[in-house]
C-alpha cells in the first residue's frame, strides 16, 4: 500500500507540474486561461489520489462523533445551572397555612448561550412516561432521597394518585416499591441512610446479576449527625465509588464471549444547605454546624465519586438549589419545599436524556 501511495504521488506530481509549467510558458499572456487549466488539472489529481486516502465521509463522520460527544459532556456539566425566582404571594389567604405556602417558587435553567444550546426542558407526564417506559428505577438514601422519589412519582402518576403513595412512602425508615402498570415502570425506594447501606445495595446487584436501569442515591446527613467524622465519611465514599465503578458499564456473557449490555445510569443527590439556626434540635445545631457541613462537602469532592471529579455518578446539585431557593423554602433548615426536589428530578431526567442519547 505504501509503495502504491508513493507511485500515485509521483505520478500526480508529473501530471500536475509538467503541464502547469508548459502552460505557464505558453500562456503567460493569458493568466485566466493559465489558472483555469491549473485548477482543472489539480482537481483531476485529487480524483486520482482519492482511493489512496480515507474517504471524506469517514473523516466527517469521525469529526461529527467527536463534536457530538463534546456537546454531550458539556451539557452534562451545565444541567444543574438553574436560577430561582422566590417571592411572596400577592394574596395570601388562610391563617393556618405554612410559611412554604406564602411564597411562589419558580425555577428555570439560566439563559446563557451554552445552556440554551443544550435545549433543557421541563418534562410533562407524557414525556416522563415515554422516557421511563419499561424501566426499573431505584432511589436509595435518606429523607432527601425519599423526597426525590416522591417528586418523580408525582410526575409519573399525577396528583390524583399521590395521596396513598405519599402515605406509604413516608412510613418511618422503611422501603417502598410500586409498579406503574400503564408504562411498565417499577420504582423502588430503599431506605439507606448510611454510605455502607448504599454500598451493600450496589454489591447486591452484582451478586444477583440483576441491575436497575436508573439508580439515584445520596447520603451524608445521617453520618454527619450520628458519626460526625468527615474522614470516615470520605473512606466510606471511596469504597462505594469502587463498587459503583465495577457496575458501569454493565456487561453480560453470552456463548463464552462478552457482550455489552444496557448501561446503568447513576446519579448522586447532593446534600442540602443546612440553615443551622432553623434546625429543630440542639444536637443537630451542635453536630451539623456550618464548619462540619463544609468539611463533609469538601470530602465528597475529594472522594471523586462524582462525574465532575472523574467519578461515575452524575450530581444532582441540591446544594445549589437549596442555597438559591433560600430560607423561604424550608421549615426546619434541612428539608426543603417540594419545588427543590422537583427541580432535582427534572435535572436528572434531562441528564438521562443526554446519557441515553434520546430525544423527546
N, C-alpha and C positions, 0 to 999 in steps of 0.2 A: 504493500500500500504506500509506504514511504517513497519507494522508487517511482511509483506511478505519479505521486504528487509532484516530485521533482521534475519529471519529464513534462507533466502538464504545465507547470510554472514556466519551464524553459521554452516550451512551445508557445505559451501565451506571450512571453516577452518578445519572442521572434515575430509573432503575428502582430503584436501591438506596436512595437517601437520601429521596426523596419518600414512598414507603410507610413507611419507617422513622420518619420524622418524624410521619406521621399515626398510625402505630401507637403511637408514644411519647405522643402527645397523648391518644388514646382508651383506651390500655391501660396507663396509668401505674399503675393499681392491680393490674395482673396482670403482674408483671415476668417470670415464667417464660414466659407467652404472648408477651410482647414479644421476649424473647431468642430464643425458638424461631422466631418469624417472621423476625427479623433473620438468623438462621443460614440459614434456608431461602432467603431472598432472595439472600444472599451466595453460596451455592452455585450458584444459578441464574445469577448474574452470571459466576461463574468458568467455567461451562459455555459461556456465550455468548462469552466472551473467548478461550477456548482456541484457536480456529482462527487467531488473530492472533499467537500466540506459539509458540516451539519446543515440541515435544511433551515431556512429562515423560520418556518413554522415551529420547528423544535426549539429554536432559540427564543422565539416569542413566548412559547408555552412555558419554558423554564423561567423566564423573567416574570411572566404573569403569576406563576405559582409563588415566587418569592414575594412579589408585591402583595398578593392576597394574604400570605402568611404574616407579613409585617403588619398589614392592616388589622388582621385578627388580633395579633398581640397588642397592638396599640389600643384597640377598642377595649380589650380586657382590662388594660391599665386605666382606662378612662371611665369604666362603667359605674364607679362609685361617686363620680363627680356630680352631686346633686345639690340643689340650693332649696332653702325653706322660706316660706312666707307665713309667719305666725302672727296673727293679730286678733284683738278682742272682737267677739261677735257684736255687731251693732245693736241687736235687740235681744239681749239675754233674758230668758224667762225661766221661772222656777227657782225657788229659794233653796231647794234640796239638791239642785244639780251640782255635779262635780266641777272642780276647777278645770279639769280637762275639757269639759263641755263649754267652757266660757271662751274658748279660742278656736278660731278657724285655722287649720293647719294644711297648707298646700305645699307641694314639693314638685320639682321637675329637674331635669338634667340642665346643667349650665349651658349657656348659648355660645360657647367658644367654637371656633372653626373645627378643631379636632373632634370635639364631642358631637357636633352636628353631623359630621361626616359619617359617624357610626350609626346614625338613624335609630337611636334607642327609642323605645316606645313602652307606654303603659298598656299591658295586655288585658283584654277582657276575658270573660268566662269561655267564650268560644275559642279564642286563641290559646288559652292555657290548656283547655281540654284537648285541642289538637296537638299541642306540643308534648303533653304528658300522656297521651293515649297509650295504654298498654304498659305503662312504666311502673316500676317498683321504686318508691321514694322512701328514704329513711331520714328522719330528723332526730338527732340524738344530742343530749346535753342536759342543761339545767333549765331554769324557768325562762331564760331568754329564748332557748330553742323551742320551748313549748309555745311561746307567743308567735314565733315564726311559723310553726306548724299550724296554728290557728289561722293566721293570715293566709297561708297557702290554701288551706281547706275552704276558707271563705271565698276565695277566687274560683275554686273548682265547683263548689256546691251551691253557692249563692246564699243570701242572707236567710231565706225561708227555712233552710235545713240546718242552720248553725246552732240553734238553741240546744238541742240534745247533744250535739257534738261537743260544744263548749263544756257542758256539764260533765261528760265522760272524760274529756281530755284533761280537765283541770282537777281530777281526783289527785289528792296529795301524793307526790312521789311515786307515781305509777306509770306503767307503759300504756300505750293506746294503739289500736290498729283499726283501720277502716278500709273497705274496698268500695270504690266508686264504680258501680256496675256499668253505668252508661258508657264509660270510656275505658273500662278495664284497668283502672289505676288503683294500686294499693299504696297506702301510706301508713308507715309505722312510726310512731313516736316512741323513742326509747329513753327512759329516764336514766341519764348517765352523767351525773354532776361532776365527777372527777375524771381526770385525764386517764387514769388506769381503767375506768369503766369504758371509755371510748376505745382504748387500746384493746381491751378484751373483746369488744364488739367487732372491731376490724379483724382481729385474729380469727374470730368465729366464722366470718365469711370465708376466709381462706381454708379453714379446716373442712367446712361443709361444701366448699367449691360452689357456693351459690352467692351471687353478687347483685346488689341493688343497681339500678340504673343511675340513681342520683342519691348522694349522701350529703346531708347538711348537718354539720356538727359544730359544737362550741363548748367551751368550759372556761373556768378561771375564777368565777365568783365564789364558789364553794371552797375551792382551795385557798383563796385569799382569806376567807373568814375562818376556816377550821384548821388549816395548816399554817398559813401565814408565813410562807417561806418561798421567796421568788426563785431561789437557786433550785430547790426541789421541783418547783413548777417547770423550770426550764428543762431539767433532766427528764421529767415525765413527757414533755412535749417532744423531745428528741427521740424517745422510744416510740412514741406514737407516729412520728414522721417516718421512721424507718419501716414500720409495718404498713403504713399507708402507701409508701413508695413501692412496696412489694406487690401491691394490688393494681397499680396503674402503670401501663395498660394491662387489662385482663387478657390472658391467652389461654386457649384450650387446646388439647391434643386430640387429633383425630387420625387414625391409621398410622400411628407412630410418628407423625410429624406435628410441628407446632403451627397452629392456625390462629391468626389474630381474631380475638373476639370483640364484642362491643365494650368499649371503654367505660369505666365508671366516671361519672362527673362529680367531683367532690368540692365542697365549699366549707369555709370556716366562718362562724358567726363571731365577729369581733366583740370584745367586752364594751358595755356602755360606759359613758362618762358617769362617774358617781358624784352626786352632789352631797357632800358629807353632812352639811347641816340639816338635810332633809331625811337622812337615814333614820329608820324607826326604832333602833335600839342603841344603847351606849356601846355595846360590844362591837357592833358594826362601825360606829363612828370611830372607835379606837383602832380596830384592826384594819379597816378599809379606808385609811387616810389617803390623802392626795399623794403623799410620798410613796406609800406602799403600792397604790394603783399604778403610778408611773414606773415603779420597779417591775411590776408584772407586765406592763405594756412593753417595756424595753426587752424583757426576757422573751416575750412572744416573738418579737422581731429577730432576736438573736438565735432562736431555735431553728430558723429557716424552714418552718413548716408551711409558710405562705408562699404563693406563687411569685409575688413581687420580690421575695428574697431568695428565689431559686427553688422553692419547695413545691409540693404537689397540690396544695389547696388554694382555691380562689377565695379571696377575702370578701366578705360582706361587711362593709365598714360601718358597723353600728356605732363605733366611737364617734366618727364624724357626723353621722346622722343625729345622734343624741346631743352632741355639742351644739350643732347648728339649730336644732329644734328648741333647745334651751329648757330652763326650769318650768316654763309654762306647759311642758309636755310630760311631766312626771308628778306623781303624788308622794312617792317615797324615796326619790333620789336614786332609784336603781331600776325600777320597771317603768317603761315609758308608754305613751299613748300608742294605740293600735296603728296610727299613721306611720310611726317609725318602722314597725315590723312589716307593714305593707310595702314600704319603700325597699326594705331589705329583700323581700320576696321578688319584687319587680326587677331589682338589680340581679338577683340570682337567675331569674328567667331569661333576661337579656344576655347574661353571660352564657347560659346554657344554649341559647340560640347560636351564639358565636362558636362555642366549643363543639357543638354537634353539627355545624355547617348547615343549619336550617334557616329558612325564611318563612314568614307568615304573610 
